[in-house]
Amino acid sequence: MTRKSAFRFCLLLAAALPALPASAYNDHRGHNLDSLERVVARWTPDAVDRASDQELVELNRAYRDLMLGYQQLNQEKFLFYARKALQISRPRGWEAANADATRYIGQYFYSHEQYDSALVYFNSSLSSIDRMAEGAVSPTSPNGYDDRDIDDQRSALYGAIGNLYNMMGDIPQAMEYYEKAGEIFEKYGWNESNSILHYNMGETWLDEEDFHRAKVEYDKSLSFAEASGDTLMIVDAWKGLGRLYTEQSRTRKALYYLRKADAYYASHAKEEAGFRAENLENIKRMLSLRQKRLGTLAGILAGLALVAAGFLLRRRKVHKAAASAEPEAMVALSAHAPALSDREKEILDLLSKGYTTPQIADALHLSPETVKWYRKKLLVKFDVANTAELVLKAREAGTI
């Protein structure tokens, strides 16, 4: 997935947008788009000037209902009614209505890749929300605005602005806004939102080929998903980790997570067909890479086996030659071996077995001084300085 493709869980809008035909769309009063348009058509500029605040609140709401209704159906009408709503709410400082309309206009420009215009409207919406938090009042909220609702709207806009900077390629700015959204999610324990957020951050870092940061974000996404208990979010975090390890060509870990994700996608084939196809493609890549590596390893092992066989063959030839020469060498060595008495041979044999002077004296019923005397004679006869050299030279000479 590249930054130019849509995030699966885009944070740009907190509420789902209607995708209904005009005849099926109904607002909170049961009006469909056609009836709403007939209602607002009666409001001429003169009628608006004479209207009470309550009437204008209702008209503003109707304009925003038409804005929402046409958002998926007719972009021209969508913008027309969004701006009609702002013509009523802006002069009167109705910040909740202002935030709502400017947010959706920003979304329109975002979807058309007009990012500068989108940023203007998103920031305008954010300013309206800030004024709501500072105590702005409106006819629809005489008792002020609930902090939780304000934070909910603000976090959605932080995510939207983060996505906007992401699409513009300004990753540091994008991450700054994502983190602001995450702070609000943490504040209220909104694990689902945090899982979505960190998944998107992981996707961003993966696109940037920063595998370490991508791993950190995917792990966070999985942790929040598990805390929320949302199976689909857990699966998407698995898929993200699988993609990460795929890009790193780490076949074992990639296949572990990709197969876990595929087990879910396979049981939801209709709903997740696109994501399963992507996941299966990554599994195919990893299986192909593993097969290639196994083939390479087999070739290396075969080469090593040939080298080892050649080495053993040479070693046998050398051993055979040494064996044929050994009798002559032994004869030559024994010819130079000093003559030893039976007692000297006994003591030399025990020395070669690691016996100490007291142990030899006890074994042969001699005094330690006598054993020392024989040991010195042996050192002189073999022309060596110590017992270790004595034993080595005696073995070379075939004496022991």
N, C-alpha and C positions, 0 to 999 in steps of 0.2 A: 504493500500500500504506500502510495506517495502522498505528499502533502496536498497535491491537487485533487486527490480522490477524497470522497466524503468519509469522515469518521463514522463508525457504526453507531456510536452513542454520542452524537453531537450535543454539546452543552449549550448551543445557541438559544434554544427555546426550552423553557422548563415544562411548558404544557404542550400536549400533542396538538398538532394543527389539523383541522377538519379537512377531509378529502372526500366530500360528499357532493352529489349533483345539486344544482341550485334548488330544484324542487324538493330535495330531501333535507336541506339545511334548515334548522330551527334555532332561534335564539332562546334566551331564558324565558321569554314571554310566549313562546310557541309560534312566533312569526317566522316564515321562511323568507328567502331573499327577495322574492317578488313583492310580497306584502310589505316588507320593510322599505323597499325602494319607493313604493307608493306612499308610505307614511312620510318619509323624509322629503319627498318631492313637494309636499305642501308647504315646507318651510322656506319661504322666500326670505331674502335679506331683511326686508321690513319686519316680517314676522319674527325673525331671530332677534332683532333689536328690541322688540316689545315683549319678548318672552321672559318669564320668571326664571330664577335660578333652577328651580326644580324641573321646569320644562326643558331647560338647556342641558341639565344632567341627563334627562331621558334621551334627548336628541344626540348628545355626545355618545351615549351608550349605543344607540342605534347605528350611528356612523361606525363605531368600532366593531359592532356585530357584523355589519356589511363588510368591513375591512377583513375580518377573520373569514367570513364566508367566501369571499372572492379570492382569498390568498392562493388557493390551489386552482381556481377556475378561470380567473380573468385578472391578469396582473395590472392592467390599466385601471380597471375599476377598483382594485385593491388599493393602489396608490391614491386614487381620487378620494376614496372615503377615509383613508388614514389622514390625509391632509385636511379634509373637512372636519374631522374630529379635533385635530390640533387647532384649527381656527377658532374653535369654541373654548378648548381647555387652556391654551397658552395665555391668552390675555387675562384669564381669571385665576391663574396660578393653581390649577387643579393638577397637582404633580403626579398623582396615581394614574390619571388618564394620559398625561403627557408621557410618562415613562412607558406606558403600554403601547401607545401609537408609535413613538420614536423607536422603540425596540423592534417592532415589526417592520418598520420602514428600513431600519438598519439591516435586518435579515434579508429583505428584498435586494438591497444593493450587494450584500455579501454573496447571495446566490447567483448574482449576475457578474461576480468578480470585479465589481466597482468598489474596491476596498477602501479608498480614501473617503468616499461618500458614506460607506457603511460605518467607518470609524467615527465620523462626525455624528451620526445618529445614535450610535451606541453610547458615545460619551455624553450626548444630550440626555439619553435615558438614564445614564448613571448619575448625572447631576440632579435630575428630578428625584431619584431615589434618595440621594444624599439630603436633599431639602425635606423629603418626607421624614427622614431620620432626625432632622434638626427641628421638627415640630410643625411643619407645614400642615395646614388643615384644608379640608375640602367638604363640600356638601354631602359627599358620599361617605366621609369618615370624620364625623364631628368629634369623636373622642380620640382622634389621633390614630396612628398606624401601629400595628403590632410589630415588635422588633423581629420576631421570627419570620414574618412575612416579608419584611424589608430585607433581611439577610438572605432569604430565599431568592428574591428578585436580584439582589446584588450579586450573589454567587453565580446565578445564571448568566448575568452580563459579564462577569469576570471570565467565565468560561468562553463566552462568545468573543470577547476581545482577544483572549488568548488564542482561540482558533484563527481569528483574523490575522494576528501577527504571525502565526504559524504559516498560514497560506502566503503571506508576504515574505516569508523567509527570515523574519527577525526572531530567531529562536530564543535569545535571552529575554526579550520582551514578552514573548508568548509564555515562557516558563514563569515569569514574574506574576502574570495574571492567573495562570493555573494554580500557582501556590496560594494566591489570595483566595481563590475559590476553595481550595483544599482546607484552608484554615477555618472557613465557615462550616464546611462539611464536618470537620473534626469537632467543632464547637457543639454541634447538635447531634453528633453520632450518626450522621447520614452515610452509613457504610456503602450503600449501593452507589450513591453519587461519587464517593471517593474511589470506589473500584473502577467506575467508568473514567473518571479523571486520570487516574494513574495508568490505566490501560492506554489512553490516548497519549499520555506523556511517554510511555514506553514505545508506542508506535513512532512518535516523533524522533526519539533518540535512535531508534533502529534505522529510520530513514537517513539520519545523520551519520550512521555507522559508528555511533558511540555505544559500543556493546555493553560497557560497564554500567553506564547510566540507564540504558534500556533494561538491563537485568534488575537494577534497583527498583525501577518503576513497575515492571511486571510483577516482581515479588510483592510490592505493596498492593498492587491491584488484586493479586490472589489472596493476600491476607485480609483485605477489606471484603472481598467477595465471600470468603469463607465465614467471616464474622456476620455477614448479612444473611447467609444461608441461601443465596440466589444461585441456583445451579447453572444457569446460562452464563452468568458473570464468571463463575469459577471456570467453566469450560473455555470462555474467551481468554482468560488469563493463561490457561494451559496452552491454548493455541498461540498466544503471544510468545510464551517461553519456547514453544516448539519452533516458531519462526526465527527467534533469536538464535537458537542453537543450530538451526538449519543454515543461517547466514554465516555462522562460525564453523560450519562443516563438522560439528561435534555430533556424529551420527547416533551414538547410544542415547545421549540425553535428548536429542531432538526427537527421535522415534518414541521415546518414553512419553513425552508430553503430547506429541501429535496423535499417537494411538489412543491416549486417554481422551483427547478431544473428539476423535473420530467415533469412539464408542457412543458418545452422546449424539453427535450429528447423524449417525446411522439410524438411531432410533427416532429421529425427528427429521427424516429425509426431506419432507415437503417444505417445512418451515426454514430449514437450514441448508438447502441445496447449494446455494452459492458459496457459503462458507465451507461446506464439506468439500466441494470441488477444489477450492484453494488449499484446504488442509491435505487432501489426498495427493495433490500435486507435490507438496512438500515431502510427504511420506515417500512418494515415488523417487524424488531426488535423493533422499537419504538412503533408500534401499540400493539405488544405483551406485551411489558413492561407496557404500559399504561393500558391495560386490566387487567394485573396482579395487578397493583397498585389499580385500581378501585375495583377489587375483594377484596383485602386486606382492602381497606377503607370501603367497604360494611360490611365486617365482624366486623371491629372495631365499626362502627356505630350501628350494630345489638347488639353487646355486651354492648355498652353504653346505648342503649335503654332498655335492660334487667336490667341493673344496675339502671337506672332512674326509671323504673317501680317498682322495689323492694324498692327503696328509698321512692317513693310516697306512696306505700302500708304501709310501716312502719310509714310514717308521718301521714297517715289517722288514723292508730290505736292509735298513741300517741295523736292525736287531739281529737279522740273520747273519750279516757280515760280522757283527760284533761277536756273535755266538761262535762262529767258526774260528775267530781269532782268539777267543777266550782261553782255550787250553794252552796255547803257546804263551799267552800273557801270564797265565798262572804259573807256568813253568819258569818263566823269566823272573817273576816276582819271588817265587819260592826259592829260586837259586840265590836271591839276595837276602832272604829272611835269616835273621840270626839264629844260631843254635840255642835252644832253650832246654833247661832241665824240666823234669816232670813237675816239680814244685812250682817253677816259674810259669809253666803252662796252666797249672791249676789257678794260680793267682791272676794271671792275665785273663783267663776265662771269666772269673768272678768280677774282675774290674769291668769287663765288657758288658756284664749284666747289671752294672750299676751298684755293685756292693761297695760299702764303705770299708775303711781299714778295720774298725772294730768288728764289723759283720764278717769280713774274711777271716780275721783272727779266730772268731768264734766257730766259723764253719770248718776251718782246717786245724783247730786246736793248737793255734800258735799264739805267741804274744803279739800285741800290736807293733812293738818295735821290730820284731822279725818280719812282719808283713811290710812295714815301711822300708826295711832294708831291701827286700826282694823287689818292691816297687821301684826303688831308685836304680837297681840293677837293670830292670826292664827299660826305664827311661834312657839309660846310657846305651844299652844294646840297640835300641831302635832309634837313638839319636833324636829324641823329642823332648819338649819342655814340660809337658803336663799329661795327665791321664787321658784327656780327650784326644790329643794327638796320638798318644800311644795306641789307643783302641782303634783309631782310624787307620793308622799305618799298619797295625797288625792284621786288620781285615784286608787291606789292599795286598798284603804279602801272603794272604791265605793261611796265616797262622791260626786264626780263629774264624 
